[in-house]
């Protein structure tokens, strides 16, 4: 069992930065692939970024590549999403996910947080 709790969302202006955090339970956190997904009202949940387990590879959606960075601190059981140059279209509820598979497919993740809202105004 893994519990995930996101934090760090809020209201920001276009061009600003925000860092989301996802605190995970479990002493085996480092073996999980981690992902960030987002969902706007009336839209499908979409992939944002992912990071494999120890020594894993990062992947980014084309819409955020170059602006967002996913990272992890295994000692703190925490994964981060640093978001720079935010745009209004980044507005969504952001979800953290963990899975032994990981990757861009949400079906490959076993655990999900409850989400944190990010709103970007222009």
C-alpha positions in Angstrom: 0.0 0.0 0.0 1.2 3.4 -1.0 -0.4 6.7 0.1 0.2 9.8 -2.0 -0.5 13.4 -1.0 0.0 16.3 -3.3 0.6 19.8 -2.2 1.8 23.1 -3.6 -1.0 24.0 -6.0 -2.4 27.5 -6.0 -3.2 30.6 -8.0 -0.5 32.1 -10.1 0.0 34.5 -12.9 1.1 33.5 -16.4 4.9 33.3 -16.5 5.2 32.4 -12.9 6.6 29.3 -11.3 5.2 26.8 -9.0 6.5 23.6 -7.4 4.2 20.7 -6.6 5.2 18.1 -4.1 3.9 14.5 -3.7 4.7 12.9 -0.4 4.5 9.1 -0.4 4.3 6.5 2.3 6.4 3.4 2.3 10.0 2.5 2.7 10.2 1.1 -0.8 9.4 4.4 -2.5 12.6 4.3 -4.6 11.5 1.2 -6.6 8.4 2.9 -8.0 8.1 4.9 -11.1 6.4 8.2 -10.5 4.2 10.2 -12.7 2.3 13.5 -12.8 -1.0 13.8 -14.6 -3.5 16.6 -14.9 -7.1 17.0 -15.7 -9.1 20.0 -16.5 -12.9 20.1 -16.2 -14.6 18.2 -19.0 -11.4 16.8 -20.3 -9.5 13.5 -20.1 -6.7 13.0 -17.7 -3.5 13.6 -19.5 0.1 12.7 -19.0 2.5 15.5 -17.8 5.7 13.9 -16.7 7.2 10.7 -15.4 10.3 9.4 -13.7 11.4 5.8 -13.4 12.7 4.2 -10.3 16.4 4.3 -9.3 18.3 5.5 -12.3 15.0 5.9 -14.3 14.4 7.9 -17.3 12.3 11.1 -17.5 9.5 11.7 -20.0 7.5 14.8 -20.6 4.5 15.7 -22.5 5.3 17.9 -25.5 3.2 20.7 -24.0 5.4 21.0 -20.9 8.8 19.9 -22.1 11.4 22.6 -21.4 9.2 24.2 -18.8 8.5 21.4 -16.3 10.9 19.2 -14.4 10.1 16.1 -12.5 12.5 15.0 -9.7 12.5 12.8 -6.6 14.1 12.8 -3.2 14.0 9.2 -2.0 15.3 10.1 1.5 12.1 12.3 1.9 9.8 9.9 0.0 8.8 12.8 -2.2 8.5 13.5 -5.9 8.4 17.1 -7.2 7.1 18.8 -10.3 8.8 22.1 -10.9 6.7 24.2 -13.2 8.1 27.3 -14.8 6.8 29.7 -17.4 3.2 28.7 -16.5 0.5 29.3 -19.0 -3.3 29.6 -18.6 -3.6 26.2 -20.4 -1.7 24.6 -17.6 -4.7 25.2 -15.4 -5.9 21.8 -14.1 -6.1 19.5 -11.1 -2.7 17.8 -10.9 -2.4 14.2 -9.7 0.6 12.3 -8.5 0.8 8.6 -9.3 3.1 5.7 -8.4 3.5 2.3 -10.1 6.0 -0.5 -10.6 5.6 0.0 -14.3 5.3 3.8 -14.7 5.4 5.5 -18.0 2.9 7.6 -19.9 -0.1 5.4 -19.6 -2.2 6.1 -16.5 -3.3 2.4 -16.5 0.2 1.4 -15.5 0.0 3.2 -12.2 -1.3 1.5 -9.1 -1.6 4.4 -6.7 -2.9 7.9 -7.0 -3.1 11.0 -4.9 -6.2 13.2 -4.5 -4.9 16.0 -6.6 -3.9 19.6 -6.1 -5.4 22.5 -8.1 -3.2 24.7 -10.2 -4.8 27.8 -11.7 -2.9 30.1 -14.0 -4.4 33.5 -14.8 -3.3 35.8 -17.7 
